[in-house]
Amino acid sequence: RLVVSENTTKSHIKSIYQKLGVHSRSEVLELVDEACACASSGRDGGGDGHGDAGAVSG
C-alpha cells in the first residue's frame, strides 16, 4: 500500500497548476472545457492533440 502525505499531494498539485498556468481547480476545469470544445468543433485541426512537429516525410 502506498501512503502519500497531504503535503506531498499539495506540492504535486501546485506543480501541476504551475505547468498549466492556472491557480485553482476551477481554472483547470475551464481549461479542460476549452480543450474539449476545441476538439469537438475541430478548431484544433483534428488529430490526437500532439501535432506533427516531429513528423518526418519522404
Beta strands, then each sheet from edge to edge (+ up, - down):
end
